[in-house]
Amino acid sequence: MRVLSAAIGMVLASATLLPLTADAAQRQTRIADSAITVATTLRDTALASDLGYRVTESLTTEVGPRMAGSDGDARAVAWAQAKFRELGYDKVWIEPVTFPKWERRAEQAKVVGAHAQPLILTALGGSPGGTVEAEVVRFADLAALEAAPAGSLAGKIAFVDYRMERARNGGGYGPGSRVRSRAPSVAINKGAVGFLMRSAGTDSHRQPHTGITRFDEGLTPVPSAALAVPDADQLARLLQRGPQRVRMHLDCGWTGTATSYNVIGEIRGSKRPDEVVLIGGHLDSWDLGTGAVDDGAGVGLTMAAGALIGQLPKAPARSIRVVAFANEEQGLHGGKAYAQQHAKALGRHQIAAESDFGAGRIYGYSSSAPAHAQAADRQIAAVLAPLGIAHTPGEGGPGPDISPFAANGLAWARLAQDGSDYFDLHHTPDDTFDKIDPQALAQNVAAYAVFAYLAAQADGDFGSAPNTAPNTASKGARD
């Protein structure tokens, strides 16, 4: 389902107030009343359906964790192809995605000395293996680490104790994820032989949050891990009592390359089948949990939305394409591959939307729709409104996997989910199916079905066109 573009805010809003020229009026994208009627019925049918919940249960139970390049990942690809066919999709295919393969095998840590005790941690994706025992130096945040004198961490473990803030839109994740992605390299440049961080999460459980990190070119990577939040608190309290030494052992690392697949299902359009509305989520997960909120729910609800559209008496004018993207977690590999493979067909992609922020209720809708598509954008918003979804033009950006294509000119939409508790679970062992609320997931299915159907039926476009200027649209904060 290609979701409507997330807005160029005030400019678009003000543009709709200007008088239209005759040419502009002719070009206005609109949605027929008959399509609105069908979408209203579709919305109510989807809201009463448990299909999205059942598909998500199937993936997380029958496959479980599916880290990119693992046996679970390969089983997930086979599962997705079979599930698309079972759900009645007209066309199902796979597209290869090749990437470096990272494996986690074992990990443990402890404080040594007078206050000896275990610490619960997990290796950051991309970390090398190794055993390090050294004195720990605490920093309140990334800026404090960056301000440390050159060479001041020689032979020591850097510990960044940044506490992430909870927010409905996940806004607190940006600073937390920057610690994970940037701080290890900064620490190495200061002489550190190991790196620890407070998990980028909002919970208070002994469940560490993993996630990918990267090391600047030319640096020799060091063992890098995230402490569970209570363990970060414990280490900080110990450091208040005096110097502390930590021993950590990580058995993990890169093991060559692997190939997985974007798995694609399509409901063929009745009039313009070569034009598509794209929706989807990412099929891979981290290995600690079963990838229910990240991103089993996104795969399940978009598969269900497409299937419910396929059950209508008549297919929409354009095709509905659902993509289960490969290896989002370690660098948007599936999204980048899709954008590259379909670059010449960008203009035939009507609009796209991705669900990759858990399974909370959708509370806002926005898009990148240009001025000539604003009327249709408002029509979609009006059908979404009874689901408790507000029209929020000018807010947000494209989902992670569609962001590479959006940077090239793809129109996008954002169906903003309530992520207040998303980062309690994100990238932890606690990301399991029992955390999914079936009613909230059904609301998501209904919203995506409405959006995809109406965008596919629209008389006119939503602005997808190749561009040459850099696109600064947000890639989201969920990798």
VOGU-3710 file (C-alpha; in Angstrom, 3 decimals, decimal comma):
1> mrvlsaaigm> 0,000/0,000/0,000  1,638/3,166/-1,050  0,860/5,600/1,672  0,397/9,289/1,125  3,366/11,593/1,349  4,247/13,141/4,629  3,877/16,793/4,195  5,738/19,851/3,303  3,640/21,428/5,970  2,911/25,089/6,041
11> vlasatllpl> 3,851/25,562/2,407  1,338/22,976/1,267  -1,342/24,232/3,638  -0,991/27,794/2,414  -0,874/26,673/-1,213  -4,392/25,295/-0,971  -5,678/28,777/-0,140  -4,502/30,274/-3,438  -6,863/30,468/-6,419  -6,286/27,712/-8,965
21> tadaaqrqtr> -5,506/28,334/-12,589  -7,557/26,414/-15,153  -4,628/24,043/-15,816  -4,070/23,487/-12,099  -7,748/22,829/-11,533  -7,728/20,233/-14,290  -4,708/18,531/-12,722  -6,209/18,292/-9,227  -6,092/14,746/-7,849  -9,514/13,624/-6,621
31> iadsaitvat> -11,175/10,477/-5,366  -14,652/9,544/-6,606  -17,551/9,308/-4,157  -18,042/5,667/-5,150  -14,509/4,864/-3,980  -15,131/6,662/-0,695  -18,191/4,468/-0,165  -16,217/1,279/-0,798  -13,395/2,472/1,484  -15,832/3,170/4,306
41> tlrdtalasd> -17,156/-0,387/4,133  -13,605/-1,737/3,832  -12,603/0,228/6,923  -15,386/-1,252/9,006  -14,717/-4,777/7,733  -11,024/-4,499/8,551  -11,718/-3,071/11,996  -13,776/-6,166/12,823  -11,194/-8,578/11,391  -8,436/-10,371/13,311
51> lgyrvteslt> -6,482/-11,209/10,158  -3,526/-8,951/10,936  -3,271/-10,402/14,425  -3,319/-13,960/13,074  -0,663/-13,242/10,449  1,599/-11,633/13,063  1,074/-14,605/15,386  2,004/-16,969/12,576  5,284/-15,208/11,804  6,438/-14,780/15,397
61> tevgprmags> 5,410/-18,314/16,433  6,362/-20,400/13,407  9,592/-18,538/12,615  10,497/-16,583/15,744  13,690/-14,480/15,652  15,021/-13,848/12,164  18,260/-11,912/12,221  19,499/-11,076/8,743  21,475/-13,937/7,218  20,414/-16,487/9,847
71> dgdaravawa> 18,510/-19,732/9,384  15,498/-17,928/10,867  15,769/-15,271/8,176  15,719/-17,918/5,437  12,665/-19,564/7,029  10,961/-16,142/7,219  11,453/-15,631/3,477  9,818/-19,012/2,782  7,049/-18,186/5,284  6,300/-14,837/3,641
81> qakfrelgyd> 6,017/-16,322/0,156  3,667/-19,037/1,409  1,593/-16,555/3,439  1,118/-14,167/0,507  -0,161/-17,097/-1,572  -2,391/-18,337/1,232  -3,901/-14,846/1,519  -4,839/-14,827/-2,152  -2,323/-12,388/-3,623  -2,297/-12,450/-7,420
91> kvwiepvtfp> 1,468/-12,337/-7,794  4,263/-13,271/-5,370  7,990/-12,929/-6,012  11,361/-12,379/-4,336  14,259/-10,020/-5,081  17,779/-10,771/-3,731  19,491/-8,524/-1,195  23,163/-9,168/-0,309  24,878/-7,716/2,765  27,646/-8,332/5,327
101> kwerraeqak> 26,664/-10,988/7,880  27,073/-10,415/11,621  26,545/-13,135/14,254  26,051/-13,111/18,015  27,165/-16,237/19,855  27,707/-15,441/23,554  28,166/-12,473/25,861  28,752/-11,825/29,529  30,167/-9,172/31,829  30,882/-8,567/35,486
111> vvgahaqpli> 32,272/-6,033/37,871  35,505/-7,368/39,361  37,123/-6,473/42,655  35,600/-5,545/46,001  32,068/-5,194/44,580  32,199/-8,182/42,217  28,841/-8,938/40,556  27,407/-9,798/37,149  26,172/-7,233/34,658  23,490/-7,924/32,046
121> ltalggspgg> 24,463/-6,634/28,610  24,244/-7,415/24,937  26,708/-6,835/22,128  25,876/-4,052/19,703  25,405/-5,266/16,152  28,674/-4,814/14,302  30,812/-5,168/17,414  33,867/-7,394/17,221  34,320/-10,202/19,688  36,926/-10,156/22,407
131> tveaevvrfa> 37,578/-10,088/26,122  38,383/-6,813/27,854  39,050/-6,094/31,520  39,689/-2,454/32,417  38,736/0,505/34,569  35,458/2,150/33,577  35,091/5,894/32,927  31,523/7,228/32,973  30,191/10,009/30,733  26,709/11,525/31,070
141> dlaaleaapa> 26,174/11,794/27,326  27,838/11,799/23,928  28,872/15,433/24,229  30,746/14,720/27,457  32,607/11,860/25,782  33,472/14,059/22,820  34,861/16,672/25,220  37,238/14,219/26,918  40,925/15,023/26,335  42,778/13,094/23,658
151> gslagkiafv> 44,332/9,949/25,072  42,443/10,211/28,362  40,788/6,811/27,863  43,943/4,876/27,050  43,505/1,318/28,317  40,028/2,046/29,731  36,371/1,225/29,001  34,175/4,200/28,113  30,645/4,103/29,598  28,058/6,540/28,209
161> dyrmerarng> 25,149/6,743/30,642  22,653/8,723/28,554  19,033/8,238/29,631  16,546/8,180/26,758  13,287/10,127/27,137  9,867/8,587/26,485  7,728/10,208/23,756  4,625/9,216/21,799  6,346/9,911/18,491  9,611/8,259/19,540
171> ggygpgsrvr> 11,457/11,566/19,437  13,716/10,565/22,332  15,296/7,803/20,275  17,380/10,112/18,113  19,855/11,101/20,860  19,898/7,533/22,226  20,617/5,956/18,864  23,337/8,515/18,170  25,144/7,283/21,272  25,003/3,752/19,866
181> srapsvaink> 26,129/4,702/16,379  28,730/7,385/17,144  30,106/6,918/20,645  32,168/3,745/20,061  34,270/5,529/17,426  34,672/8,593/19,623  35,774/6,371/22,514  38,349/4,585/20,342  39,758/7,929/19,231  40,263/8,797/22,918
191> gavgflmrsa> 42,157/5,534/23,477  39,400/3,256/24,861  39,787/-0,521/24,648  36,062/-1,198/25,165  32,713/0,579/25,099  29,554/0,337/27,217  26,346/2,336/27,013  23,041/2,553/28,820  20,587/0,842/26,483  18,677/3,116/24,125
201> gtdshrqpht> 15,334/2,266/25,706  12,682/3,564/28,091  12,065/0,479/30,253  13,483/-0,430/33,653  13,885/-4,191/33,092  17,036/-6,292/32,935  16,523/-6,619/29,195  19,337/-4,945/27,236  18,587/-3,282/23,897  20,789/-4,229/20,970
211> gitrfdeglt> 21,045/-2,369/17,658  23,600/-1,716/14,961  26,718/0,350/15,512  29,389/1,406/13,072  33,042/2,288/13,368  34,744/5,090/11,488  36,980/4,036/8,642  40,564/3,499/9,719  39,740/2,633/13,344  40,322/-0,766/14,925
221> pvpsaalavp> 36,900/-1,688/16,415  36,695/-2,611/20,099  34,129/-4,772/21,939  30,999/-2,619/22,303  27,843/-3,457/24,241  24,666/-2,051/25,784  23,852/-2,544/29,451  20,305/-3,246/30,597  18,919/-0,070/32,172  19,020/-1,347/35,791
231> dadqlarllq> 22,581/-2,545/35,253  23,602/0,859/33,919  22,096/2,361/37,086  23,985/-0,166/39,204  27,295/0,559/37,541  26,736/4,316/37,903  26,075/3,885/41,636  29,199/1,790/42,039  31,263/4,438/40,268  30,043/6,988/42,827
241> rgpqrvrmhl> 31,830/4,847/45,426  35,129/4,869/43,601  36,933/3,415/40,581  35,516/0,193/39,191  36,838/-2,457/36,829  34,641/-4,413/34,454  35,425/-7,575/32,554  33,334/-8,212/29,442  33,503/-11,091/27,027  31,784/-10,885/23,644
251> dcgwtgtats> 31,730/-13,755/21,176  30,377/-12,178/17,997  31,452/-10,605/14,737  31,242/-10,362/10,983  31,373/-13,670/9,089  31,428/-12,774/5,402  28,323/-11,982/3,361  24,800/-13,367/3,112  21,899/-13,077/0,698  18,298/-12,705/1,761
261> ynvigeirgs> 15,283/-11,430/-0,158  12,671/-8,727/-0,328  9,435/-10,728/-0,498  6,687/-9,037/-2,511  2,995/-9,760/-2,882  0,722/-7,893/-5,259  -3,010/-7,483/-5,752  -3,240/-6,608/-9,434  -5,033/-3,436/-10,386  -8,119/-3,539/-12,583
271> krpdevvlig> -7,299/-0,574/-14,858  -3,685/0,471/-14,328  -1,958/-2,665/-13,036  1,535/-1,355/-13,820  1,012/1,544/-11,412  1,354/0,595/-7,747  0,564/1,768/-4,259  3,247/0,319/-1,977  2,894/-0,594/1,695  4,952/-2,911/3,893
281> ghldswdlgt> 7,286/-3,521/6,808  10,593/-5,293/7,333  10,808/-9,052/7,633  14,060/-9,350/9,596  14,404/-8,850/13,341  17,106/-8,867/15,958  17,828/-12,198/17,586  16,981/-11,475/21,216  13,164/-11,581/21,009  10,731/-12,822/18,364
291> gavddgagvg> 10,431/-9,513/16,534  6,751/-8,935/17,247  6,629/-5,146/17,506  9,784/-4,719/15,400  8,549/-5,524/12,864  6,316/-8,574/12,804  3,314/-6,336/13,374  4,213/-4,157/10,384  4,480/-7,186/8,115  1,299/-8,745/9,509
301> ltmaagalig> -0,898/-5,673/9,299  0,168/-4,646/5,788  -0,205/-8,216/4,489  -3,701/-8,256/5,991  -4,618/-4,850/4,569  -3,631/-5,920/1,061  -5,470/-9,227/1,423  -8,691/-7,496/2,506  -8,485/-5,200/-0,516  -8,015/-8,308/-2,641
311> qlpkaparsi> -11,261/-9,724/-1,276  -13,321/-6,802/-2,596  -15,713/-7,569/-5,478  -13,528/-5,444/-7,771  -9,848/-4,635/-7,436  -8,854/-0,963/-7,300  -7,570/0,721/-10,448  -3,896/0,433/-9,466  -2,064/-2,543/-8,003  -1,516/-2,881/-4,269
321> rvvafaneeq> 2,056/-4,002/-3,620  3,089/-5,228/-0,163  6,826/-5,557/0,488  8,391/-7,499/3,362  11,807/-5,820/3,270  15,056/-7,672/3,995  17,623/-6,594/6,598  16,368/-3,221/7,707  18,002/-3,577/11,101  21,613/-3,503/9,943
331> glhggkayaq> 21,410/-0,694/7,431  18,204/-0,533/5,345  19,670/-3,058/2,929  16,293/-4,212/1,594  14,982/-0,680/1,161  18,119/0,417/-0,673  17,982/-2,640/-2,929  14,321/-2,026/-3,770  14,980/1,628/-4,615  17,863/0,647/-6,880
341> qhakalgrhq> 16,062/-2,197/-8,638  12,894/-0,168/-9,274  14,527/3,203/-9,969  13,235/3,354/-13,531  9,702/2,634/-12,295  9,658/5,372/-9,644  7,038/7,364/-11,540  4,753/4,314/-11,659  4,765/4,164/-7,851  1,743/6,230/-6,889
351> iaaesdfgag> 2,700/6,577/-3,209  4,196/4,450/-0,404  3,835/3,959/3,339  5,676/1,700/5,771  4,677/0,364/9,195  7,795/0,048/11,362  6,954/1,532/14,743  5,265/-1,289/16,607  1,591/-2,058/16,996  0,217/0,972/18,828
361> riygysssap> -2,864/2,792/17,562  -2,430/5,204/14,689  -3,204/8,759/15,789  -2,093/10,925/12,858  -1,991/10,943/9,081  0,218/13,106/6,883  1,888/12,893/3,505  4,236/14,563/1,054  1,332/15,248/-1,289  1,970/18,373/-3,388
371> ahaqaadrqi> -0,593/21,136/-3,760  -2,442/19,467/-6,626  -3,061/16,326/-4,499  -4,122/18,058/-1,299  -7,836/17,611/-1,976  -7,389/13,831/-2,306  -5,178/13,847/0,772  -8,001/15,452/2,751  -10,464/12,908/1,369  -8,286/10,072/2,667
381> aavlaplgia> -7,955/11,803/6,029  -11,734/12,137/6,286  -12,249/8,365/5,890  -9,519/7,735/8,462  -11,008/10,166/11,004  -13,588/7,721/12,500  -10,636/5,505/13,471  -9,409/8,270/15,771  -6,787/9,443/13,286  -6,199/13,185/12,957
391> htpgeggpgp> -5,014/14,882/9,792  -1,569/16,281/10,656  -0,160/17,854/7,479  3,441/18,942/7,711  4,461/16,342/10,274  6,771/13,351/10,051  8,591/11,636/7,224  8,749/8,362/5,308  9,348/5,035/7,032  12,893/3,659/7,104
401> dispfaangl> 12,794/1,222/4,183  10,980/3,566/1,821  13,256/6,484/2,699  15,938/5,618/0,086  13,260/5,653/-2,639  11,631/8,776/-1,163  15,016/10,518/-1,372  14,815/9,966/-5,141  11,336/11,473/-5,472  8,857/8,827/-4,303
411> awarlaqdgs> 5,672/10,223/-2,752  5,124/8,952/0,781  2,611/8,924/3,576  2,950/8,538/7,332  0,404/6,743/9,503  1,761/7,797/12,876  1,505/5,167/15,614  1,486/5,770/19,353  4,969/4,655/20,341  4,798/5,599/24,024
421> dyfdlhhtpd> 5,880/2,107/25,094  7,637/1,025/21,892  11,116/1,620/23,281  10,340/-0,478/26,343  10,493/-3,461/23,969  12,559/-2,366/20,974  15,546/-4,668/20,229  15,143/-6,612/23,493  14,287/-10,192/24,516  10,909/-8,761/25,573
431> dtfdkidpqa> 9,803/-8,065/21,983  7,321/-10,947/21,851  3,829/-11,575/20,526  2,060/-11,210/23,875  2,758/-7,453/23,678  0,431/-7,036/20,676  -3,023/-5,556/21,371  -5,411/-7,172/18,835  -7,803/-4,202/18,775  -5,000/-1,729/18,176
441> laqnvaayav> -3,596/-3,921/15,415  -7,024/-4,144/13,747  -7,206/-0,333/13,760  -3,856/-0,284/11,955  -5,076/-2,792/9,370  -8,190/-0,688/8,755  -6,123/2,477/8,321  -3,669/0,922/5,885  -6,474/-0,703/3,891  -8,314/2,612/3,551
451> faylaaqadg> -5,185/4,483/2,628  -3,958/1,999/0,037  -7,357/1,512/-1,579  -8,128/5,210/-1,929  -4,657/6,070/-3,196  -4,998/3,287/-5,770  -8,395/4,592/-6,867  -7,440/8,269/-7,045  -7,989/10,121/-10,306  -4,563/11,726/-10,517
461> dfgsapntap> -1,207/11,321/-8,820  0,454/12,165/-5,494  3,631/13,663/-6,887  6,047/10,764/-7,386  8,675/11,892/-9,875  12,441/11,420/-10,137  14,377/14,305/-8,687  17,977/15,394/-8,802  18,097/17,470/-5,620  19,077/15,844/-2,291
471> ntaskgard> 16,033/14,908/-0,219  16,271/15,599/3,512  13,183/13,603/4,477  13,612/11,801/7,782  14,474/8,128/7,530  12,785/7,537/10,851  14,364/6,510/14,124  13,835/2,802/14,245  16,898/0,996/12,968
//
